[in-house]
Amino acid sequence: MKRVKNERTEKLIAQLERAAHEQKSPLWKRLAVELAKPTRNLREVNLYKLNQYSKPDEILLVPGKVLAVGELDHTITLAAFKVSGQAREKILGAKGKLLTVEELMKKAPKGTNVRIIG
C-alpha cells in the first residue's frame, strides 16, 4: 500500500491495519485503504445525506470530511477523519456525539454496529 506523507494519517493507517489483523475486522482494513488515498480523493459527505441515510442513535463512520450543508434532525454518533466547524456545531446542536476514529476503534473494536457512509 502506498504511504502518505502526513504523520498523523500514517499512524492512524498503521493502527487501523493492526486492528484489522488483530480483530479480524474488514471494516478497519477498508478504512485504512480509504485513508491511504490522496486527500483530494477523500469523500465529502453533507449533513443532509447523514440525516437521510441514518437512523436515530446510529454509529456512523465517514472516511473523509463531513460538511455542513443541510440539517440533522436526530441524534447520531459520528466518527470522521475531518469535520467542518459548522457541521460540528449542527451535530452537537442535534445532541449528537463526535468521535475521532481512534476513539471509535476503542468503543467498537470489532467494528460491529458501525456503518460507513460516503
N, C-alpha and C positions, 0 to 999 in steps of 0.2 A: 504494500500500500504506500502511496506517495505521502511523504511527510510534509506538514505545513510549517511555516516559519514562526507563527505565533506560539510563544512558550506555554501560555495558559491552555491553548487549544491542544497542543501536543500532549500535555499532561492529562487532559480530560480524555483524549482519544486512548491513551495508554490505560487509564483507569477503566474505561468502557470495555476495551478489549480484554482486560484482566477479569472484569466482572462477567463478561460473556462466556469466557472459558470456565471460570470457577462455578458460576450458577447455571451453566448450560442454557443461557437465555439468548435467543435470537434477537430480542429487542435491543439489547445493548450493543450487539455486533452491528446491527443495522444502523444504529445511531452513530457508531464510530465511523462507519463508511460514509454516512451523510456529512459528518463534520470534517472529514478529511478532504472534502471537495473544496474548490476555491470559494472564497467568501462571496464572490459575485454570483455564484450558483446556489447559495443557501436559499431556502424557501422563505417567503414572506407571507404571513397569514394575518388577515384583518380580523378584528373582534366580531364583526357580523358573521363571519364564517365559523368562528368558535361557538358563537351563540346558536347558529343554525344546526351545526352537526354534533353538539354535545348535549348531555343530559345533566340535570342538576346534581351537584356533588360528585361529578366525574373527575378522574385524574387524567389530564391531557399532557402530551409532550409535543412540542414544536421544535423540529430540528432546524431552526433558523431564527427569524425575527418576527415578533408579534407587533403589528401596527394598530393604530387607534381608530381606524375607520369603522363606524358602526357602534352599537351599544351591546351591553351584556345584561340580560335580564334574569340570570340565575347564577348561583354560586358554582365556581369550579376551582379545582386545584390545578395550577398550570406550572409546568417546567418548560423553559425555553432557553435557547442559547443567548438570545438578546430580547429585550422588551423595551419599546419606546416609552418615554416618560408619560405621555398622555394615556397610553394603553395601560400602564401600571396604575395610574390614578383611577381609570374606569374599572379595572378588575378589582382593585381594593375597595372601590365605592360600591361594587355589587357584592361585597362581603366574600370575595374570592381570596384564594391564597396563591402566592407566588413562591416557587421553589427554584433553587438552582438545580442543574442536572445532577450535581454531586449529592444534594440533599434528597432528590428523588431516588437515587441509587440506594441510599441508606433506608429510605422509607419503604421502597418496594424492590428488594434486592433481586428477585427473580423476574421482575417486570410484569407481574400479573396485575390485571385490572388497570393497566396503563394503556391509553390509546394514543397513537401517533396521528396528529392532524397536520396536513400540509403536504 
